[in-house]
Structure formats: C-alpha cells, structure tokens
Amino acid sequence: MGSKRLYHHFSVLLARAYYRVSVAGDPVPPRGPVLLVANHPNSLLDPALVGLAARRPVRFLARAPLFQHPGLGWFVRGMGAIPIYRRVDHPRLITQNEDTFEAVWRALAEEGAAVGIFPEGLSHGGPSLAPLKTGAARIALGAARTMGGTFPIIPVGLTFRAKEHFRSEALALVGKEVEWDDLASPTPDLGPDTVRELTRRIGECLTEVTLNLERWEDVPLVEAVERVDAAEAGGGSAPEEQLRRRRKIGSDLASMRRGGSPEWEDLARDVQRHDRVLSHLHLRPEDLRSVPPATVALRWIFRNVFFFGLLAPLALLGGLIFWAPLHFVGLVEERMELSPEVRASYKVIGGTIAFTGWALLLAIWAFRSWSWAAAAGVLLVLPILGLAMCGTHGRWGNAIADLRRFVLLRERSDIRTRLLVRQRDLASRLSSLRQSLNPTVDEPLESEEVRHEQA
C-alpha cells in the first residue's frame, strides 16, 4: 500500500501542476470498499483526477497493453492497476477477464480498496457520455456476492474548461451514491436484467455530474447564457453550481433546437454578441451589477504587491531555467498528430521526462563545477522554481484584466449602464422563451438584490 500511496501522490501532483483543479460534491469514504465510476474525456489524466477527488489511492482497471508500454508500464503497475482485456486489443485473451473480475472482487472484499473504472470503455472527445458497458455493474454485483452485502458505488464527473491547455480549469464533481441495495438483496443476481438495470442507474448518476451536450459547438453559447443567468438571477459561482446550470441550459437548447424556434436563434446571436463585447472589455456579467468601491483597489494592490514581490521573481527564474525543456516539449507536440483527448496526457508525460532530465543535467553540471552539495542544492531548488512557475502561470494577465475592469467600471458608468440594460433584456427574453416552450417550468428566481435594483 505504501508504494501505491506514493504513486497516488505523484499522479495528484502532476494533475494539480497541469490544471487548476476544483473538487466538489460529497466526500468519498476515506476507507473501506468503494467503486468509483467516472467519465473518460482525457485519457491518462482522468485516473489522476479521480484519485484526487477520492483523496485516497485508487486501483484502476486499465487496458492490458498499457502494462507493456515502455514509457507508462512502470507507472500503471506502480498504481496497482488491474489489467482488462478488450476484444479490440487481444481477441484471444478476452477470456482472461474472468481473472480480472476475480482480482477486482478480492481488492474490494479483502483489501477494502477503492477501485476505479471508466464504464464508457474508452477515452473519447464526445460532447456527452458514450453508452456505458456493463463491466462496472458486473463487478459490483459479483463483489457484493463475495462480501455478502453492498458497498458504495460513487460517480465522479470530470469536466474541463480547455483540457488541452496548460493551467486551464478542471472540475472533479463527486455525486450521490448509486442506490442498488434492492438489486443485491438477499443474494445478488448476476443475470442480464439485473446487470442492465444497475448499468442504467450508474448511467443516470453519472449523467448528473457531467456536462452532456448535443455538440461541442454549443459550449460557447451555453457558457454565455449561464453567465448571464447567474448574474441576473443571483446564482452562486461554485463550480458545481455552474455545471448544474449549464446542464439545464444545454437541455433547454436541445429542446429549442428540436422545436425549430427562430426566436431562439435570434436570441442566441444577441447573447453571444453581448458576451463578445464583455470579453473585449475584460468584463464579466456580474461586474455590471454595481460600481466597485475603492477598497477593491486597495485589496488588489496588497494582494498583487505581495504576490509579484515574492513569488513572481521565483517564477521568472524558473521560466528562464526551464525555457529549454518547455520549448522542446512544445516543438515535439506541434509535430505530433494527437487527438484532443490524449494531447494533455502526452504533454504531461513529455514534460515530466524533459524536466526531470534537464534537472539531472543541471545537477551533474553543478557537481562537476563545484561539489555534491551544489548538486543536491540544484535538485532541491529546481522543483520549487518549477512549482512557482506553474502556480503563477497566467497570474500577470489576470491582474492586468482586474485593473482594467476596475478603471472602466469606475470611470465609464455610461458604458456599464448600457450594458446592464442590454443584459437584463437578454435575461428577460431568455426567461420568456423558456416559459413559452415549457409553461410548466418555473421562472428563474431572482435575488432580492436584483429585484431591489430594478425597482
């Protein structure tokens, strides 16, 4: 277990270094058997994010060829992964999956392990969940028979802002446990009807924690509508609340598209136009609600003086030292024809190898030029500089955008007023259109503050 915990922490560190990760939802039990089921949009980084959300080592089912991969085999084995044989990989070894199921049942029943599985069966870049395979249900029912009772099956939804990009946002949302006691009492039935029913319930719970759209082209529109809705209805800014609103908006969009509403197409264009104007001005819909007080500027000054005075020099030094491996990884990535769902994984793997090799070269140079102590100092300081570089990525641009936003809102109240009027008109049109398409749906509730402002 010690080595698995070490590999777990290493994978979590890589995920946090590459993404700005948020974890939300109910906590995963810290001990005891649990089956984690997750969507699979981002190849080898998905297990790291599921492990981060679980806050404990997780044993994953992994494709058998990965165990023999020259670059990844050591890591897959170190994580305690369990091989699964797919017909597309090893048609003649498919019967060995019986041994796989036995190994998973033992891990759950005897070790009390957390086991992770991606029931879609493949990593893909689709805008919604792929049809689920029955493996997760068969594992759960078989383990319940071995253990003499049920255990938690917990969905984990992975959502990315721009999964290919370094330091973009990622959300790991832990959902409610799947209810399946009735399927395993008094004795679990492994028949096809029970397996299909549990698979259906797993799919429903996984749908609740993932963003499912008809097509990826809808993402900018859905996000723009969600920002307007949140600003005008007083919605929360927590990642899980944003995901919930976007799921609802995506569902509304699908209904409107099927209804062929020309009014919706006009409104969509107006919302996106409003969003582009705000983006050009470095404003967010919620910024239009009020003029920021002077204390906002004071907080900005203190926060950024501290940050840029202490961390930015370390980040700058790290950027200079690691320029060569960064540039090398970028050049290699440009020349490789990678699909979006594997690009980030290859960048992390390549970056880890390049940064480690570069650090060792610098340590050897320090040893030959000075001493063992100098080499040890290099190996100690370089990870700190690398983490500072990752942590400050994009911070300067955000600070400048905050300053521009403050000045514009303070000095150009006329622009703010015109944009606010337009935004409230858009929110009103959105609400009316939803009501016309589905009169049984309640109007979005506005906060007391919004109603007071409008009065």
Secondary structure, DSSP 8 states (H G I E B T S, - for coil): -HHHHHHHHHHHHHHHHHSEEEEEES---SSS-EEEEE--SSTTHHHHHHHHHHTS-EEEEEEGGGGG-TTTHHHHHHTT-EEE--TTT-GGGGGGHHHHHHHHHHHHHTS--EEEE-TT-S----SS-----SHHHHHHHHHHHHHTS---EEEEEEEESSTTSTT-EEEEEE------GGGSSSS---SHHHHHHHHHHHHHHHHHTS---S-GGGHHHHHHHHHHHHHHHT----HHHHHHHHHHHHHHHHHHHHHT-HHHHHHHHHHHHHHHHHHHTT--GGGGGS---HHHHHHHHHHHHHHHHHHHHHHHHHHHHTHHHHHHHHHHHHHS---HHHHHHHHHHHHHHHHHHHHHHHHHHHHHHT-HHHHHHHHHHHHHHHHHHHHTTTHHHHHHHHHHHHHHHHH-HHHHHHHHHHHHHHHHHHHHHHHHH-TTS------HHHHHHH-
